[in-house]
Amino acid sequence: MLHNTMTQADQRFIGWQYWQYTSTVGAGTAKPDPFLGDIGNELVRTYPQATAGTPGSMVFDSANGDFVYRYTPHPSPMPTDIYVSDRHYPDGYVVHADGGTVTSTPGARVVTVRADGAGPVTVHINRPGSPGATLPTGPAGTGSTGTGSTGSSSGPTGSAGSSSGSPSPFGS
């Protein structure tokens, strides 16, 4: 159910929030952090934080970290910012942009991209050696038209939260 919910939110660029309360202290045995398992793989993800234009389509595959995002740029002094999940790229990631230039440093937690012109920009982020995700066909800038590959994704303002009495290993 979580996988499907995340996919649907991403297709529509809907923000989301997940809350999990689990006490890891007190009587009895310690309880594991739910974000370290399959739930964490679904919730801790790569997503655009800010887009210098109109979002078009986005796909994130929570099984392997393949991410692709297409948008139609608008004139802007600011770049498009994409948060890169540390959970899905243990050996780093590869990024390239069709129709744009990656301006962030290699390995940055936030990838920044500037459009090369007025045409659509497609940003690909994946593990080294992975073929990467694909987008559905169709014009950019009209909202997401589907997932284009197996996987799931979150809205651009998605966040995962935990109240477990201990800091999350994934940052804030």
Secondary structure as UniProt FT lines:
FT   HELIX           2..11
FT   TURN            12..13
FT   STRAND          17..21
FT   HELIX           34..36
FT   HELIX           38..43
FT   STRAND          47..50
FT   STRAND          53..60
FT   TURN            62..64
FT   STRAND          67..73
FT   STRAND          80..83
FT   TURN            90..91
FT   STRAND          94..98
FT   STRAND          100..102
FT   TURN            106..107
FT   STRAND          110..115
FT   STRAND          121..126
FT   TURN            128..129
FT   TURN            140..141
FT   TURN            156..157
FT   STRAND          159..163
FT   TURN            169..170
//
